[in-house]
């Protein structure tokens, strides 16, 4: 994934977009895993405390890390509107 592609995702990713689509429906798993591995975003995958079972993807949330924000802010020409 190029830096421009990373920035396009990071500049607009939210847990749910304005249309109500969850980020896991919008972006490829591979792209999200790569961004997470690079430390540019965090995917919160909650686990039920009593059972230890992971909640389904619809309960996951996403947050751009400080490094991700810095990358986006340093490259405004690559932002996707």
C-alpha positions in Angstrom: 0.0 0.0 0.0 1.4 3.4 -1.0 1.6 6.3 1.4 -1.1 8.1 -0.6 -3.4 5.1 -0.2 -2.7 5.0 3.5 -3.5 8.7 3.9 -6.7 8.5 1.8 -8.0 5.8 4.3 -6.7 7.5 7.4 -8.1 10.9 6.5 -11.7 9.6 6.4 -12.0 6.4 8.3 -14.6 6.3 11.2 -16.3 3.4 12.9 -19.4 4.2 10.9 -19.7 6.6 8.0 -22.5 9.1 7.4 -24.5 6.4 5.6 -24.2 4.0 8.6 -21.8 1.6 7.0 -19.3 0.0 9.3 -15.6 0.4 8.5 -15.2 -3.4 8.1 -17.8 -3.2 5.2 -16.0 -0.3 3.5 -12.3 -1.2 3.6 -10.5 -4.5 2.8 -9.3 -6.6 5.7 -5.8 -6.6 4.1 -5.6 -2.7 4.1 -6.8 -2.5 7.7 -4.4 -5.1 8.9 -1.5 -3.3 7.1 -2.4 0.0 8.7 -2.7 -1.6 12.1 0.6 -3.4 11.7 2.2 -0.1 10.8 0.8 1.5 13.9 -1.3 4.0 12.0 -4.7 2.8 13.4 -6.1 0.7 16.2 -9.0 -1.7 15.8 -10.7 -2.3 19.1 -12.0 -5.8 19.2 -14.0 -6.2 22.4 -14.1 -9.5 24.3 -17.0 -10.5 26.5 -15.6 -10.5 30.1 -17.6 -13.5 31.4 -17.2 -15.8 28.5 -13.9 -14.7 26.9 -15.6 -14.8 23.5 -14.9 -12.0 21.0 -17.8 -9.9 19.9 -18.6 -9.9 16.2 -17.2 -7.3 13.9 -20.3 -5.1 14.1 -19.1 -4.2 17.6 -15.6 -3.3 16.6 -14.4 0.3 16.5 -11.5 2.0 14.9 -9.3 4.9 15.9 -6.4 6.6 14.0 -3.3 6.6 16.2 -1.1 9.7 16.8 1.3 8.4 14.2 -1.6 8.1 11.7 -2.8 11.6 12.5 0.7 13.0 12.0 1.1 11.2 8.6 -2.2 12.7 7.4 -1.5 16.2 8.7 1.9 16.1 7.0 0.4 15.2 3.6 -2.8 17.3 3.1 -2.5 17.0 -0.7 -3.4 13.3 -0.4 -6.6 13.7 1.7 -9.7 12.4 0.1 -12.7 14.6 0.4 
